[in-house]
């Protein structure tokens, strides 16, 4: 009997069943030298992968796919390889092709959904990663409480972006608005809330931040745990489109903090002495400040100048990110210099640090800050000198 390509392929299969991987490889290679076949290449991929020889494994996987891109298993394996190589666009195209021919292919469907989820929420995850990298500047310290406060301030401004969508926007600006200000993007956190509830078996009406803080010893550990859980949730591709089938989501405020009405109709526009403050940004900022002053426990969870400052950072960062091309707006220019002069500081300090230093508690600092801000805005000091 002539020993053809199929003969060596079968000998390779016998060796592989006996877990004689290296012997199987030799038979598969002999088979491939006589006649190339995608199944032989696929087996070589599996054998080399089992031996942790990934370069050779990936070479033969690519060869198997090139020989027969219509084979579902080979195509799926190659798509998974592309995902690992960060070539997600090509992987998604291959997975879509598999599902077009076989919509019931469970694993392909799951991986395709994961890619769609990751693509949809990529901008949001980029924001979280930027905060993680720059937490000292954005938050002041590695703290999950501070992170949540910053995010609430960020979302507070985004609600104003959402309200302005009925106004015409330039094409280039509209694209950026849709990326980060689209409320659907923030549904990711609704899914994350549900995931944390299930993972930590929490049946109480607690937010994801409270659950994670309960299961850690300090704010820094809670911060790190949040990012680990966030990464796990993001990579899993779990569907976050669960609101319609989850009745609890309609009643629990910890799911939908963005539904809290921040700007009441009773907050009138403010007339500032400084014409620079007549911009819409400062009008929005003033309304937020009034809400914080009147309802600190609703807005911040406690009466705290530190949390007020972090909330405002998130609010201002959101405004500046969603209004690219315009000048970056800061907290009432001139106020910080005025505070330093009033308190006769020899070394220039940020306004919030001054109040926290000269008062005994966060509450006292909170009250003094608002009293001074209102005084400043109604004095001639708020008006820049001419010439």
C-alpha positions, 0 to 999 in steps of 0.5 A: 500500500502506497503511503499517501498524505491521508495515511500519514494524517491518520497516523498523526490522529492515532498518535494524537489520541494517545497524547503523543503530540510530538510524534503526531506533529511528525506525521502531520508534517509528512502528510502536509509535504505530500499534499496540503490540506486545511485539516492537516494545518489545523491539527498542526496548529492544535498540537503546537498550541498544546506544546506552547509553541505559539509562533508555529501554532499561529502560522499553521492556523493562518495557513489552515484559514487561507486554505479553507476560510469557509470551515466554521471551526477554523475560521472561529479559531483564526478570529480568536487569534486576531482578537488576541493580536488586537486586529478586531476589525478583521476578527469581527468580519470573520465572525459575522461571516460565520454567523451569516451562514450559521446563526446558531453558532453559539461561541461565534455569536458570543465573541461577536457580541463581545466585540460589539460591546467593547467597540460601543463602550470604548470611549467610556472605558477610555475615560475611566482609564484616563481617570485611573492614570491621572487620579492624582490630578482628577481626584486628588487621591486614589479613592472610590468615593472620590471617583464616584463624586467625580463621575456624578459631576461629569454626568451632571454636565453631560445631561446638559449636553443631552438637553442641547441636542435639539439644537443644530451642531456642526458635523465634526462637533456632533460626532464627539457629542455622540461618543461620550454624551450619548446616554446609551453609553452610560447604560454600560454602568447599569449593566455593571451595577447588575453584574456586581449585585449578582457577583457579590450576592447583594439583595439590598438596594446598594450602588456598585460603589457601596458594594465594592467599598463594603468588601474592601478595607479602605478607599484605595483598595476599593478603587483598585477592586473597581477597576479589576471588576470593570475590566472583567465586565468589559472583557466578558461582553455581558449584555447591558441591555437588560433594563426592560427585563429587569423590573428592579431597574425602574425603581432603584435610584442607584441604577439611574442616578442620571434621572435625578433632576439637578436643575430646578426651575426655581434657580434663576440665571445670575447676573454677574458683575464680571461680563466674562462670567456671562457665558453659558458655562458659568451659568450652568456652573452657578446652578450646580453650585446652588444645588450643591449648597441647598442639597449637599446630601443629595448631590454629594452624600455629605456636606463636604468641601473636598467632595464639592471640589471633586464634583466640580472637577468632573463637571468642568472636565465634561464641559471642556471635553464636549466643547472641543475647539473652545477655550478650556473653562476654569472655576471663576477666574480670579476667585482663587487669587482673591481668596489667597489675598483675603486670607493673606497667604504668603504662598499661593494655594488652591482655594479648596486647600485654604478653606480646609486649612483654616477651618476645623471640619469639612462642613465649616469649610463648605459653608465658608467657601459658599459665603466667600464665593457669593461675596466675591461674585458681588464685589468689584474684585470680580471685575478685571481691571482695564488696561 
